[in-house]
């Protein structure tokens, strides 16, 4: 008969619970203080100890484990908004499943079974594997989320003609029209040439404004810019409107450039975040 020592069970579960709560905190960027993480780990360890006591059948039930995990998340992270709380619970479960899967996988590689677990060896190896795996997946998902939220199809309208361009919300774009103080979005000339007079394309290519087409002069804007070791002027125009989803923007200027803005051609315009304010 194998002996089980309560202090070892408590310490082992304290480490596991701390890692679960800590990784969950990292993923959701929760403001959980160190004392709260420790408190949550202690509560989780105490639950594991109670499961070893006589007449502890209730602690093995699904409803008991569910209520306990919900309470553990609430105590550790002290979340006020219900939606954020549900999200945190979901992430906590996913992290727990990942750690559990890693532990069983490492146990299998070591030819160990549940009955002859080597807790600290398994814990150390599975913790490292699970932690880096979870953080890599979380980082990848975050990049996909940011990319999805940062990209949008923008409709630019001039004199009843509309061009759809793929736009990237660029926090580094802080250009403004010096006359109207309107935010400036930068677009590749080729992406909007269908709604512009041919003469405007020539203006951009030559970099001069001596041959502005009749009826379009009121739209032409000269936008000064500066970057590291470089200064210049971008030729742009004032559209009738720019539409992003349901949002219609009239106070905006479109700057034109000949160069490609994206190496992989995923977008052809850069939007000033101020335009979305």
N, C-alpha and C positions, 0 to 999 in steps of 0.2 A: 504493500500500500504506500503510495507516494505521499510524503508530508508536504503540507502547504503552509508557508509562514506568512502571517498577515502583514508583517512589515515589508516583506518583499513584494507582496501583491500590491500594497499601497504605493510603494515607491515606483514599481513598474508602471502602474496605471497613472500615477502622477505625471511621469515623463511622457507617456502616450497622450494623455489628455492635454498636456501643455502644448505638445507639438501640433495636435489637431486644432486647438484654439488659436495658436500663434499663426499657423499657415492660413487659417480662415481669415484672420485679421489682416494678413498681408494681401490676400486676394481681394477682399472687399474694401480695404483701406479703412477699417473701422477704428474709431478712437477708443480702443480698449487699453486702459492703463495696466502697468505691470502687476499691481496688486489685484486687479480684477482677473487677470489671466491666472495668477496663482490661486486665487479663491476658487475660480472655476475648476482648476485642476484638482484642488483638494476635494471639492464636492464630488467630482467624477470618481476620484479614487475611493472616497468613502462609500459610494454606491457599489463599487466593485467588491469592497470588503463585506458590505451587507449581504451580497449575493452568496457569500460563503457561510453565513450564519445558519443555524437550524431554523426550519420553518420559513425559509426565504423564497418560497415558490413565487410569490407575487412579483418579486424583483426580476424574475426571468420572463414575465409576461410581456407581450407586445405593447399593451397599453401603458404599462409601467415604464418601459424603455422610451416610448414615444413622449410621454409627459415629462420624463426626466430630461431628455435631450432638449425639448422645447424650453424647459425652465433653465437649463444650463446656458443656452444661448442668450436668453433674456437677462440672466444675472451677469454674465460675463461682459456683454457688449452694451447693455443699458440703452437699447434702441427705442426711440420715441415713435417713429413712423411704422405703421403696420406693414406696408409694402416692403420697406427696407428690411424689416424683421424676417419676413417670409423669404426674401432673397438670401439673407444671412443663414437661415436654417437650411436652405437648399444647398448652399455652398459648404456648410459644415457637414452635411450628409455625404456630399460628393468627396470631400477630403477624407472623411472617415472610411468610406468604401475604398478609396485609393490606397490608404495606408493599410487597411485590412487585406486587400488583394496583394499588395507588395509583401506583406508579412507571410502570407501563405505561399506565395511564389518562392520567396527565399527559403522557407521551410522545406518546400519540395526539392529545391536544388541541393539542400544540405541533407536530403534523405531523412528528414524529420517529420514526425506526425504531430497531431495535436496533443497526443498523450505523452510524448517525450519532447515537448518544446524546449528549446534552449533560449529562454526569454531575452536575455541581454544581447546575445549574439544576433539573434533574429531581429531584435528591436533596432540595434545599431545599423545593421545593413539595410533593413527595409526602410528605416527612417530616411537615410541618405537617398536611396533610390526614389522613394515616394516624394520626398521634398522637392528634389530637382525636377522630377517628372511633372509634378503638379505646377510648379512655378513656370516651367517651360510652356506647358499647355495654356496656363493662364495668361502668360505674356503674349503668346500667339493669338489667343482669342481677343485679347485687349487690342492688339494691333489691327485685327480684322474689324473690330467694332469701331475703332477710331477712324479707320479708312472708310468704312461704310457711312459713318456720320459726317465725314469731312468731304465726301464726294456728292455731287448733285448735278442734275441736268438743269441748265439755266437757259431760259428763252429770252433772247435779245430782240427787241422790236424797233424798227426804224421805218417810218412812213408806210406803215401797214405790212411791211415785210418782216418775217421772223426767222431767226436762226437759232437752232438748238446747239449748245456747246456743253461739253463735260467740264465741270468746274471743281476746283479744289479750294477748300476754305484755308487760306494761307495766313497764319498768325504773323508771319514775317512781312506781310504786305501792309504797309502803313501809308500808302500814297494817297494824297488828296489833291484835288484840283485847286490851284492857288487862287482862282477867281471866285468860284462858287463855294469852295470848301467842301465839295462833295467827295465821298470816298471813291477811289479808283479801283476797278477790276482790270486785270491785264488779260488780254485774249490774243491768241495767235491770229495773225492776219488771215490765214487761210480758212480759219473756222467761221469767220464772219464776213468774208469777202462777197458772199452772195447777196448780202443786204446793203452793200456799200457801192457807191459809184466807182468805176474803174480808176478814176483820177485819184481817189483817196488811197488806193493801193499803191499808186505811183508815188504819192507823197511820202508814204511810209518807207518805201524802198529807197528813195533818194534822200530822205531826211530833210526835205525842204517844204515850205508851205507857200511857194510863190504861184502855184497854179491850183488854187482851191476851186472846186466846181461850184457853179452858180446854184444857189439854194441850199448849199450845204455848209457855207461859211459860218453860219450861226451855231453849228454843231461842233466845229473843230475846236479842240483844246490842246494846249501845250503844257505838259506835266513835267516839271523838273524832278529828277531823281538823283540819288547818290548812293553808292555802295562802296565797298572797300576798294580804295584806289581808283574809283571811276565815278564820273559825274556826267550827266547828259540831260536830254529832253526827250520825252516820249510823246508822239503824236497820238491823240485820242479823239473821241467824239462823244457827244451827248445823245444817248438813245432816247426814244420816247418812253420806254420802260424796260425793266428787267424783271422777269418773273422766276422765282425759285419755289417750286411747289405751289402753295396757295398764297405765298407772299409776293406782292407786287411792289417793286422799288422804282421810284421815279427820280429820286435824288442820287444819281450815280453817273459816273463817267467811265467809259471803256477805253483803256489804253491799248494800243496796238503794237505788236512785236512780230518780227519775221522768224525769230528762232523758235525752236520747239521748247515748250515749257516742261515736258515730261519725257524722261528717257524711255519709258515703256509705253508712251502714248495713252496713258490711262486718263489724262485730262488735257484740255487745251486752253484753260483759263484759270486764273488765280483770283480769288475773291477776297476783297478787304473785309475782315470781320465786322468792321464798323457799319458796313452796309446792311448787316442783319440786325443791328441794334434797334 
